[in-house]
Each structure stands twice: as structure tokens, then as C-alpha cells.
């Protein structure tokens, strides 16, 4: 099956349906199901964008903490950070200040699974322009859908560049 290696935390964000655009400098004619491989090297802090800056700066101001009023992508991220906080036995999720979110990402972002196939998603299309918050200018935007985060990961899998086949 076709497989795509993605650095953490983006691999997990895609498999949870929070990130629906994957930025790539290259394109492919392939469309269909992809296994999502979390590569062995996570993105380095502080250069990685753990989530869109607009969320970090403005989510409380515009959406408060109600999952009913915030956009679905933000609600999913909010839930994910709450789960991470519970996993690491933090008393309060770090939502009261944007810097706390970035501190959590810096401290715990590397605890996400790596060198493993963690789920799958469907590659629907590849477009050059997207208004998605995760889209990077100048890249191809791979539109992902139908994400699945596996309960049982396929561990100790070395990734490869481009699309590759995993048997």
C-alpha cells in the first residue's frame, strides 16, 4: 500500500482529522488511500508550526473554551491537547495562555510515536492554492480526508522519501 512519511506532530494531526492539508514541494498522480508513517525525526523547535498562529493568538478571544462555538478544527485540537495533558498528568490543560501551548509542544511534542505507521488517510486531490490555515505558500497542498488513527501502531518502520510501498 502507498505510504507517506510525515514528521510529528503533523502525522498525528492528520490521522486525527485536525490537519487536512499536507504541504509538499512535489506532486503525484496518485489518489487514494495512504498509510501515514510518522518519521523518526520530529520537527525541530521553534521552527515548526505546531498549529496556525491565528489559533494560538486568537482562539480564546474569538471562541472562548466552548467546543460548540469554536470551528471544528480548533475543537479537535483543543480536545487533543486535553488528551495530551491527561496523558502527562498535567492538572490543567495549557489553554489559559498561548505560550503555555507552545511550551507543552516543546516539552512533550517529541513523545508522539515515531518510526511507525500510525494510521491512514485518503489523498483526495493535490492543489496549488488553499485557504486552509495549515497551507504553506508555494507548496503543493495535498488534500486529505477520511483519517483513521490506528489503535495498534505498526512499530519500527523506517520511512522513505516520496511515496513508497509498505507490504
N, C-alpha and C positions, 0 to 999 in steps of 0.2 A: 504494500500500500504506500502511496505517496506520503512523504513525511517532510515537515518543515521544522528546522531548528530555530528557536527563538530564545533570546536571553530572558531571564527572570528580571523583573516581575511581570513582563509583558506576556509570557506564555500562560501564566496563571490568570491574568486579567482576561485574555482571550477565551480560555476554557471556561471561565465563569460568566462570559457574556458581557463583561464590563467594557472591554475594548473590542470594537467591531471592525477596526481598520488596522491592518499591519502595513507598515511602511517598508518598502524595498526599493533599491536602486535599479532593479531589473524586473522584467515581466516574463510571463509564461503563457502558453496557450491552454494549459491545463485548467480545468474547472472540475470541482467535485470534492469529495471527502479527503481531508488531510489529517494525518496524525500530527499532533502538536508535541514536539520534543523540546524540553527545557534544556538548553545548552549548559555546559559545565561552567561557563564563565558568566556571572551576572553582570548587569550594567554597573559601571563604577559610579560612586557618589562623589561629587554632587552633580555630575553631568547628566545623569539620567533623569528624565521627567517621569516621576512616579505616577503622576496624574496631571491633567491640564491645570495650568496656573490659575485659570479663571475659577476653577473649583476651589483650589486652596485659598484664594484670596476672598472669594465672594459667596461661598455656599451658605454660610451661616446668615449673612446679611440678607440674602435673597430667599433662602429656603428654610432657614431655621433647622430644627432637628427632626421635623416630621417627615417620615418616609412617604406620606401621602402627597405632600406638596412639592417635593423635590423631583427633578427629572429622573427617569428610571435608571440611567447610567450612574447618577450620583447616589441614588438609593442603594444600588447594588454595591458600589464602592463603600458606602457608609456601613452596610451590613458586613462586608468583607473585613474592614478594619476592626469592627466589633468582634468578629470571629478571631482575628489575629490577637486582639487584646485578651480575649478569654483564653486562647491557647497559651499565651505567655503569662497568664495570671496577673495581668495589669488590672488595678482596681477600676480605673475609668478609661474608656477609650479616649484617644488623644484628639477629641474634636473641638475642645474649647479654644484652641489656638492653632492657626495654620502651621506654625513652627513645630508644634508637637507632632503633627502628622509626618512632617519631613524627618523629624528625629526618630520616629518609630520606623520609618522606611530605612533610614541609615542604620539603625541598630538591629532591626530584625529582617530587613529585606533579603538578606543572604541566606536566611533559614528556609526559604522556599526550596522545593525539590529541584535538583539539577541532575544532568546526565540521565534523564528519564523521559519516557513518553508518558505525559500526564493527562492526555485527553485527545479530543478531536474536534474539528470544526469543518464546515463546508465552505470552500472557496467559491463564492458566487460570481464574482467579477473582479476585474482589475481596472481601475480608473486613474486618471491623471489629476483630477481635481475633486476634492472632497471638502465639505464644510465641517466634517467631524472634528471634534476637539483634539483627537489624537493624530490627525493627519499632519504630516510634515510637508512643507512646500518643497517642490522639486522632486519628490519621490513618487513612485507608483503606489497607489493605495489599494491594497488587497482587501476586498470586502468579505468579511467572514460572517457566517450565520450558523445556526443550529449547534451551538457549542455544547460539549459534554466534558465534564471534569471526571476522570476516572477515579473510582474509589480505590482500586488496586492499581498502582503505578507499575509500569514496566521499567525496572531499575537497571542501572549500569549499561546504558546505551550511549555509545559515542555518536555525536552528531556529525553532520557534514554540511558543506556549503550547498546552496541552491536547493532544489527539490531532490529528494533521494528516496529510495525504496527500502522499506523495512519489512522483512518477512516474519 
